[in-house]
Amino acid sequence: MYVEMKEICKKFGDYEAAKNIDFGIEKGKLVALLGPSGSGKTTILRMLAGLERQDSGDVIIEGKVVNDVPASKRGIGFVFQNYALFRYMTVYDNIAFGLKVQKMDKQKIKERVAEMISLIGLDGLEKRYPDQLSGGQRQRVAFARAIAPNPQLLLLDEPFAAIDAKVRKELRSWLKEMIEKVGITSIFVTHDQDEAVEVADDIIIINEGNLEQMGPPIDIYKRPKTPFVAQFIGTSNALENMSKFKGFDEIEEGKKVIIRPEFVEVFKNDNQRFKNLIHATEEGVIEKIEFRGSYQELTLSVNGIRLTTNRSLERRSVSIGEKMHVLIHRIYIFDDTEAKIYKNKLLKGVDIEML
């Protein structure tokens, strides 16, 4: 592993910001630290950078324990959410700053800055000051300044938080492309699930100082290992009584259950694809329809319980108050320590995704 945190603990008074954090990251990976506000993500990032000292455990970079190595000597680039550009320096001078600190030859500085400006697509803006740039352009300059000195590791603390939604989406793709081009191991903090899923090779989910799960986005989404991950990732409905639903009558009352929108299929009697599955359905009434761009989000009342599902715009239109067959084909069922997938027992041998 290129970057490792081993048995890291950190307390601020009575608050435990990191509880025995243990993970490793391969060289060249772009990894997201994802979790709710106050979960300990930024503290972990700052301990990696050397800006915060852990109470116990080891930070290892490229096989070397760096616990006693100051931040300035760890070979780390840091991008802050508020850009932290020098207001009275031009784009050129901001990017050149770290190179001048390294006392690089002036001609090499000029060449490296030109290379960085070309990489971030801001050719011709070298003489502008930060207040003459858009938010997206400032963040690109901050990125270029961080990687210009060729750091071993790039850390980004909510890098898109100060940018409007449209530009933020554009910058996500841009950042992933840039990281792939320069090949630098990178870790970014975010509380935005879409951002983490769209950008990261791997996601580390942090909650209340605990590492809940680490892995590729699709694995975390499809195979959550803890109750928190099952509830935190994606949109879901939380229930405590599935015994009244067909195919789930064996589940004890009081067991905690998560039903995601993609676990629910709704259709009318005339739908030939699902005509042989009506015996496994409940009757539901549409209470709310919300347009989500490429699909509709339906909220239905089923056995007195509200469920949510998504419906393609390509399917026939439905309306509020309309009665539908509601098929719940699987759920997450969990206790205090683990989450498991439970499939509707009436659908044995049926692959819903193939219908």
QUIRAKA-V533369 format. One record per helix or strand. SS is the DSSP state (~ for helix, > for strand). FROM is the first residue (numbers start at 0). TO is the last residue. If there is no record, write none. Layout:
ss/from/to
SS/FROM/TO
SS/FROM/TO
This chain:
ss/from/to
>/2/11
>/14/24
>/29/33
~/40/48
>/55/60
>/63/64
~/70/72
>/75/78
>/89/89
~/90/100
~/105/118
>/128/128
~/129/131
~/134/147
>/152/156
~/164/181
>/184/189
~/192/198
>/201/206
>/209/214
~/216/221
~/226/231
>/235/238
>/255/259
~/260/262
>/263/266
~/271/279
>/281/290
>/294/301
>/304/311
>/322/327
>/329/333
>/338/342
~/344/346
~/351/353
